[in-house]
Amino acid sequence: MNAMIKWRNLPGEHTELFSQIGLRLLDEISGVAPYGKIRISLDIKDENGEWQKTGIKPLITLSGVITYPGLERRAEVAGQPIRHFRIRLDADLYRPLYPPRTEGYEFEVAPYNDANLPQNIASKVVKNAFLTPATNYPFPVHIFVLYGDVRDAKGVKVADALVTEGAKERVLTDERGAFGLPLRWVQKNSPINITARDRENRRTGMLNVIVPIDLGKNHTIVIS
């Protein structure tokens, strides 16, 4: 007599991972994914309000979005606090345009598990992160570029000052206070106002130039 085998379907088990942040990196000049190497760091704010490195590596999606799936996924979520994180970028050819008075893209992450999923997850993903060109950026040869530096009234060079031409162009100064500002839509042989602003304390300065005769020089903008 042959034995009869019976099959029973068991409920499937699955785990859902969510990233409560998505950061799309965009080149300020081209409007698409940036060139060169970019190093990404994730920090967490400790109980004393100090930022600490986590060493957690991101997952980059096929569309180039930085994500952290599974961040703050826990077995138990009751009584667990919302944690504060930030993403920092170190790029060879760019200066990241962080929100004013911050040193990274800050965000909150709520603890979750399969029974307690994150709330309003769609509203938190995805944010655009614009990278402004550094002085070594490979500008196309047809673009006018104004080079210079930003200093305060005492001659001290100012890093991360925002240098703009109207509402059309913007870059950030590097650690040496230096900048290379593209001028793609200016009218030749007419005065142009270039503004520098210290985003930390809102000091400002202005420079008037004429394109193209003032190119090829290193200009200094003094802010006060």
Order of alpha helices (4+ residues) and beta strands (2+ residues): beta-beta-beta-beta-beta-beta-beta-beta-alpha-beta-beta-beta-beta-beta-beta-beta-beta
